Amino acid sequence: MKLVIVTGMSGAGKTIALKMLEDIGFYCVDNLPISLVDKFVQLVSGGTDIKKTALGLDIRSGEELENLDEILENWRSSNVDVQVLFLDANDAVLIKRYKETRRTHPLAGAGRLENGIEKEREKLAFLKREADYIIDTSNLLTRELKQEIDRIFVDNQDFCNMMISVLS
């Protein structure tokens, strides 16, 4: 069974990426509590016909998120085919996206949005270091994100997260 952990900054496009993975045949679950993640993977990998699974995990998992580091290490030592897809965007883009949707950031509370984003970056730093793929969605259109996901998970092409923009 192939397992993809979809994670990253709030507002960077994780939900959209999960929907795209679902469209290419992945069984997708979003925001599963960390305490159930290992049990879920054991259930899915043992005796089901599910071949590809994607789990959306992010800062909403709270303090349990730190336990994911140990779980990933155990999976990799047990030869579980796990890959981490980390979606990121620069702060200005995240702020713009939050203002457009009028939603509150999970860590900002009643405080400033910028402070919530900064806290989230700190808490997710270990996942970004563990990531097999990092996609910066700051300048990507939805169709371009789809092309990147297809390139990685359908075409199995080598991933390169360098982008060149030419302006005149």
C-alpha positions as CSV (number, residue, x, y, z in Angstrom):
1,M,0.0,0.0,0.0
2,K,1.2,3.5,-0.9
3,L,0.6,6.1,1.8
4,V,0.9,9.9,1.3
5,I,0.7,12.3,4.2
6,V,-0.6,15.7,2.9
7,T,0.4,18.5,5.2
8,G,1.6,22.0,5.3
9,M,0.5,25.5,6.0
10,S,-3.1,26.4,6.6
11,G,-4.3,28.1,3.4
12,A,-1.6,26.5,1.2
13,G,-4.0,24.2,-0.6
14,K,-4.1,20.9,1.3
15,T,-7.8,20.3,0.8
16,I,-7.5,20.9,-2.9
17,A,-4.5,18.6,-3.1
18,L,-6.5,15.9,-1.3
19,K,-9.3,16.2,-3.7
20,M,-6.9,15.9,-6.6
21,L,-5.4,12.8,-5.1
22,E,-8.8,11.4,-4.7
23,D,-9.5,12.0,-8.4
24,I,-6.5,9.9,-9.3
25,G,-7.5,6.9,-7.2
26,F,-6.3,7.6,-3.7
27,Y,-8.5,6.8,-0.7
28,C,-8.4,10.1,1.2
29,V,-9.0,11.0,4.9
30,D,-8.7,14.5,6.2
31,N,-7.9,15.6,9.8
32,L,-7.8,12.1,11.4
33,P,-6.7,12.4,15.0
34,I,-3.0,11.5,15.3
35,S,-3.8,8.9,17.9
36,L,-5.8,7.0,15.2
37,V,-3.4,7.4,12.3
38,D,-1.2,4.3,13.0
39,K,-4.3,2.2,13.7
40,F,-5.9,3.4,10.5
41,V,-2.8,2.5,8.4
42,Q,-2.7,-0.9,10.0
43,L,-6.4,-1.5,9.1
44,V,-6.0,-0.3,5.6
45,S,-2.8,-2.2,4.8
46,G,-4.1,-5.4,6.2
47,G,-6.6,-7.2,4.0
48,T,-8.3,-4.4,2.2
49,D,-8.3,-3.7,-1.5
50,I,-7.1,-0.1,-1.0
51,K,-3.8,0.3,-2.7
52,K,-3.3,4.1,-2.4
53,T,-4.1,6.2,0.7
54,A,-3.7,9.9,1.4
55,L,-4.0,11.4,4.9
56,G,-4.5,15.1,5.4
57,L,-2.8,16.1,8.7
58,D,-2.2,19.7,9.8
59,I,-2.0,22.1,12.7
60,R,-5.6,21.3,13.7
61,S,-4.3,18.1,15.3
62,G,-3.0,20.2,18.2
63,E,-0.3,19.0,20.5
64,E,-0.6,15.4,19.2
65,L,1.0,16.6,15.9
66,E,4.4,16.2,17.6
67,N,3.8,12.5,17.9
68,L,3.7,12.2,14.1
69,D,7.5,12.4,14.0
70,E,7.8,9.1,15.9
71,I,5.1,7.5,13.9
72,L,6.8,8.4,10.6
73,E,10.1,7.0,11.9
74,N,8.4,3.7,12.9
75,W,6.7,3.4,9.5
76,R,9.9,4.0,7.6
77,S,11.8,1.4,9.7
78,S,8.9,-1.0,9.1
79,N,9.1,-0.5,5.3
80,V,5.8,1.2,5.0
81,D,5.7,3.0,1.6
82,V,5.1,6.5,3.1
83,Q,5.7,9.8,1.4
84,V,5.2,13.3,2.9
85,L,3.8,16.1,0.6
86,F,4.2,19.5,2.3
87,L,2.4,22.4,0.8
88,D,3.7,25.9,1.6
89,A,3.1,29.5,0.5
90,N,4.7,32.8,1.5
91,D,3.1,34.8,4.3
92,A,1.7,37.5,2.1
93,V,-0.2,35.0,0.0
94,L,-1.5,33.1,3.1
95,I,-2.7,36.4,4.6
96,K,-4.4,37.3,1.3
97,R,-6.1,33.9,1.1
98,Y,-7.4,34.2,4.7
99,K,-8.7,37.7,4.1
100,E,-10.5,36.6,1.0
101,T,-12.2,33.7,2.8
102,R,-12.8,35.6,6.0
103,R,-11.9,32.6,8.0
104,T,-9.8,32.7,11.2
105,H,-6.4,31.0,11.4
106,P,-6.4,28.0,13.7
107,L,-3.5,29.5,15.8
108,A,-4.3,33.2,15.6
109,G,-7.4,33.1,17.8
110,A,-8.4,36.7,18.6
111,G,-4.8,37.8,17.8
112,R,-3.0,38.8,14.7
113,L,-3.1,36.6,11.6
114,E,0.7,37.0,11.1
115,N,1.4,35.7,14.6
116,G,-0.7,32.6,13.9
117,I,1.1,31.9,10.7
118,E,4.5,32.3,12.5
119,K,3.5,29.9,15.2
120,E,2.3,27.4,12.6
121,R,5.6,27.5,10.7
122,E,7.5,26.8,13.9
123,K,5.2,23.8,14.8
124,L,5.3,22.3,11.3
125,A,9.1,22.8,10.8
126,F,9.8,19.1,11.6
127,L,7.3,17.9,9.0
128,K,8.8,20.2,6.4
129,R,12.3,18.7,7.1
130,E,10.8,15.2,6.8
131,A,8.9,16.0,3.5
132,D,9.7,14.1,0.4
133,Y,8.0,16.8,-1.7
134,I,7.6,20.5,-0.9
135,I,5.4,22.5,-3.2
136,D,5.2,26.2,-2.9
137,T,1.7,27.2,-4.0
138,S,2.3,31.0,-3.7
139,N,2.3,31.5,-7.5
140,L,0.5,28.3,-8.6
141,L,-2.9,28.2,-10.3
142,T,-5.1,25.2,-9.3
143,R,-4.4,23.6,-12.7
144,E,-0.6,24.0,-12.1
145,L,-0.9,22.3,-8.7
146,K,-2.8,19.5,-10.4
147,Q,0.0,19.1,-13.0
148,E,2.6,18.9,-10.2
149,I,0.6,16.3,-8.3
150,D,0.1,14.3,-11.5
151,R,3.8,14.5,-12.3
152,I,4.7,13.1,-8.9
153,F,1.9,10.5,-8.2
154,V,0.7,9.5,-11.7
155,D,3.7,9.9,-14.0
156,N,6.3,9.1,-11.2
157,Q,8.6,11.7,-12.6
158,D,11.5,13.1,-10.6
159,F,10.3,16.0,-8.6
160,C,12.1,19.3,-8.7
161,N,10.6,22.2,-6.7
162,M,12.5,24.9,-8.5
163,M,10.4,27.4,-10.4
164,I,11.6,30.0,-12.8
165,S,9.4,33.0,-13.6
166,V,10.2,35.2,-16.6
167,L,8.6,38.7,-16.6
168,S,9.0,41.4,-19.2
